[in-house]
Amino acid sequence: MNEIVGSHDILLVTLDTLRHDVAADLAATGRIPHLARHLPAGRWEERHAPGSFTYASHQAIFAGFLPTPAAPGRHPRLFAADFAGSETTADRTFVYDTPDLVSGLAKAGYRTVCIGGVGFFNKRGPLGSVLPGLFQESHWEPEFGVTSRTSFASQVTRAEEVIGRLPQEQRLFLFVNVSALHQPNWFHLPGATQEAGDSRETHAAALEYVDRHIGRLFAAASSRRPCFAIVCSDHGTAYGDDGYTGHRIGHESVWTVPYAHFLLDTTPATAEAAR
């Protein structure tokens, strides 16, 4: 990461509430082609979430604690605050001397931008202002939120506008919290009804919806220079698993999340797509 920071733009996308099993199934069956083409070997990495709901998980992520590989052992982190005794800070870790990754990247010369999705990013009250308040620039509109049928497309449009205004030489750390997977998501599946409610099937349809638009986001993020992208879930959610529904609980469907990071190269095609 010490080679990435300063030379690349950085994109962090949290697919809020996305379950690992649903994400893995859609990648394996060709239902999310735009995401799958960037996943190493076309597969999501299975990881454990740092929190069981949005606020807790994002506080950890912004402190440098991304989802942890679901395997025994110590796993060096990409980013870490400078503090004594850390057993997951390695030579290749980008270490910052600020309280969080966002301000650490700002100190390194990045413009930090948040495009919020779920209510913890809506800036409508003190609690909804904490996470976006970490950034130099933050955006939230009702059309970005969980009840919007076009939430992600609207978020991508805002990202394109933000990137289009930046000076070419300005490095960018762009964070997008994608709300489309979060309940309610029944309206993403043709034929589903509000009365029937959300299910794993409507959750999967929401991910397919996100996949149809994420190519635009990747193109915009890499339109000025190569971009290092992290795409992951902050936590999963239960749809009747073992009798559980929702999240903020210690269930496998909540703790197990999909994760990937990869490089987006700048090419004439991606620059044109971003325009």
N, C-alpha and C positions, 0 to 999 in steps of 0.2 A: 504493500500500500504506500510505502514511502516513494516508490516510483510513480504511482498513480496520482497521488495528491500533488497538485501543482501543475501537472501536465495534462490531465484529463478533466472533463466535467464529470460530475457524479450524480446519478439518478437512484433514488431509493423509492420503491413502490411497495406499499403494504396493501395486500389484497385482504381487506379487513374481514375476518371471520371464516376465511377459506379453510376447509377441511383437507387434510393430506390425502385421504383415500379418494375423495371426489376428484381432486386435482390430478392425482396419479392415474386414475381410470380414464379421464378425458384426454390426457396426454398419450396414453397407450393406445387408445382407440381412434386417434386422429381428429378429435373434436375441438382441439385448440391449436390449430396449425401455426398461428403466428407466434404464440408463446413457445410451443414445442421446438420450433426451429432454432431457438436460442438456448434451450436447456442442454447441458452437457449430456451427450448420448440420447437426447430427446426425453430425458427423465428428470423429474423433480428429486431433489435430495430430501430425505426424511430427517426432520429436525424436531427438537422440543422447544416450545414457545417459552419466552422468559416471563410470561404472565398469562393469566386466564381470561383477561378482558382488555379492552382497548387501552384504557388509561394506564394501567400498570405495565402492560407490555411495551407501550411506546416510551414511557419514562425509562425503561430499561434499554430499549433500542437506542434512544438518543444519548444514553450514557455509554454506548459502545457495546452493549450486550445483545447482539443479534441472536436469533434462534440458534440453539446449540445442537451440533450433530448428534443424532440418536444412536450413539455407539459409545462403548466404554473408552476412557482415556481423557487426557487433557487436550483441549482443542484450542490452539492459538487463535486469538481474535484478530480481525482486520483492523479494528480501531480500539483504543483504550486510553482512558485518562491516566496521567502520570501519578501513580500512587504506589507506595512501597508494599511489597509482598504479593503482588499480582502474579499468579501462576499461569495465566493465559496470555500474558504480554510477551511477544517474541521479537526477534530482531526485525522481522518483516512487518510488524504491527505499526500503524501510524499512531504515535503517542502525542497527545495534546495536553497542555497544562491549564485547561479551562474546565469548568464544571461539566461540560457536555460536548458531544461531538459537533453539534450545530455551531456553537460558538468557537470550537476549535478550528473548524473549517473556515469560519468567517475570519479568524485571526490569520489563517494561512492565505487569505486573499480571495475567498469565495463569496459570491453573492448567494445568500441562503434564502430559499423561497419555499413556502409551504402552500400546497393546494389541498385543503381539507375536504373531508367527506362526512364521516359520522359526527354525532353531536359533540364529541369532545374537541372538535375543531371549529365549532360554529361561531365562536366569539360572542355569543349572545349573553354570556354571564361570566363571572370570575372563573368557574371551573372550565368552561369551554374556551377560555382564553389562555390557559397555562401552556398547553403544548404549542399552539401557533405563536405564542409570545416568545418562544425560543428563537424564532426566525426574524431576519431583517425585513422580510416581506411575507405577508400571508393573505390567502384568499379563501373565502367561503361564501357561497350563495345557496339559497334553497334548492336550486336545480342541481347542486352537487350532492345533496343529502340522500338519505336512505329511502325516502318516499318518491324520489324522482325516477321515472322510467328511463330517462336519458342522462343519468347522473355522470357516467364515465365519459361519454361523448362530450358533455359540457366541460368536464374537468380537462380533457385533452385540448379542447379549443382554448381554454384559458392558459394552459401550459404553452401552447403555440404562440399565443399573444405575448406572454411574459418573455419567452426566449427571443422572439422577434424584436423586442425593444432593447435587448442587452447589447452593449458594445462588443464587438468581435473579440477584443482582448480580455473581457471579463470572464473569469472562471465562474461556474455555476454549480451549486449543490441544490438540486430540485428534489423535493419530497412530495409524493402524491399518496394520500390515503384514499383508497378506492372503496366506496360505500356500497357498491352494487350487490356484493355477496351477502351483506348483512340483511337480516329480516327488516321489513318485508321484502321478499324477493319473488313471490308467487307470480307477479305480473311479467316476469321474463320468460315464462313457459307458455306458449300458445295453448289455449284451452283450459289453463288452470284458473281457479276462482279464489277470490278473497275468503269465501266461506270455507273452502277446503284448507286454506292456509299454506304455509311454507313446508317444503320437504327437501330431501336430498335431491330429488329430480329438479325442483325449481332452483335450488342452490347451484346445481350443475348448469342449468340454462343461463343463470346469471354469469357464470364464468365464461360460457360461450359468447355471451354478449360482450363481456370485457375483451375477449380475444379478438373480436371483430374490429375493435378500435385501438388496440394497444400498439399496433404497427405505426400508427400516426405519432404516438407518444415517443416510441423509440427513434423514429425518424427525426423528430424535432430535437430530442435530447442529444443526438449525434450530428446535428446539422452544422455545427460550428467547429467541432474538434472531436476526437475519439472520446467516448463516454464509458465510464465504468458503471454498470447497472447492477443493482441488487433488487430482486423481486421475491417477496416472501409473504407469508401470512403472519399476522400478529398473534393469532390464536384460532382455534377451530370452534365448532358449535355442535351441539347434540340435537338430533331430530328423532327423539324417542329411543335412543341407544340406552339399553339397560334401564329404560324408564325415565331417562333424563331428557330435558329439553333446554336449549339455550347454552350459555357459557357462564363464566365466573364460578366454575365448579372444577373439581379435580378428576376429570374423566379423560380417557384416552382420546376421544374424539375432539377434545378441547386442546389437550397438550401437544398432540402430534400435528405438525404443520409442514407445508411444502416450502422449499427454499431453493434459490438459484442465484448465482452471480456470474456475470459474463461481460465481455467487452463489446461495445457497439462501435464499429469503425465508421469513420466519415467517408462517404462516397458520394459522387454526383447524384446517384439515384436516391439516397436517403435525404440529401439536401433538397432535392426537387420535391420529394414526398412531403417534407416538412413545410414547404411553401404551399 
